[in-house]
Amino acid sequence: MSDSDCSGCDGGSCGTPQGPSEQDQKLAKTVNRIRHKVVVMSGKGGVGKSTVAANMAVALSQAGYKVGLLDVDVHGPSIPRILSLDEVQPHIEQDCMEPVPWSKNLSVMSLGFLIPRGEAVIWRGPIKGSLIRQFLSDVLWGELDFLVVDCPPGTGDEPMTVLDLLGPGAYAVVVTTPQNVAVDDVRRSITFCRQMGNPVLGVVENMAGFVCRNCGQVEHIFNQGGGERLSTEMGVPFLGSIPLDPEVVRSADEGYPLLKVAPDGITGKAISTVIDPLKRMAEQDKAKTEQDKA
């Protein structure tokens, strides 16, 4: 067989460096237009991670930042319902999609827009990875201050794919509840991020006490302080505690984020505290840009 007769390569070009594919170029262009990437994750299901992600995105958008919210929970996409977008479909062209606008500053994308409600998604890892890549490279996000990504629980294909595609500059926000059974699983999420080479912005302790709607007193029915102890143990920042507020449950079921209707309540103020480090990052970025221009 001659040197040029190489069936393992296109055109017999073994050893010839190949440039990035068109899809890789589109991905890089999208990622480069996003200033800050925030991946919300948890090693445990049922901790309210999607509610936290949605309210963080809303809070950032209300603070004047351009925000994208990407739901990569393939098997249980809940962001469309939380934001009352479950009857909406994105505009799709031949090779691109427009994210669904929720407000002037917030755009959303989820598989929940593309499949009938209640339909099971029976996909293996490679197909899920391909979808997530498309949601990043083929969605017209535009210039964003923040992309908030809501991941399914665990450390499987979806969070691994997201962190791999967004690169080492993506920060993780890890959500837990106070009880030890949740903290044990969430500890693995922090280890996972370190193995992937991504920084952990901090831990959020959700459902940290029950807010009585009559007197406003907080009762700690799920233990207390598990998230803060985990932060200390693992050497990552503690972003704050969000109480278990009946209004949060009702707002998610009825399709509106709590911060839209009750930003000054106990829970609204707690969520605002969680995003303070992100706002500081954005302000530092803005100051550096202005300094570079001067």
Summary of the structure (lengths in Angstrom):
residues: 294
radius of gyration: 20.6
end to end distance: 62.9
largest distance: 85.0
contacts: 938
relative contact order: 0.16
helix: 42%
strand: 19%
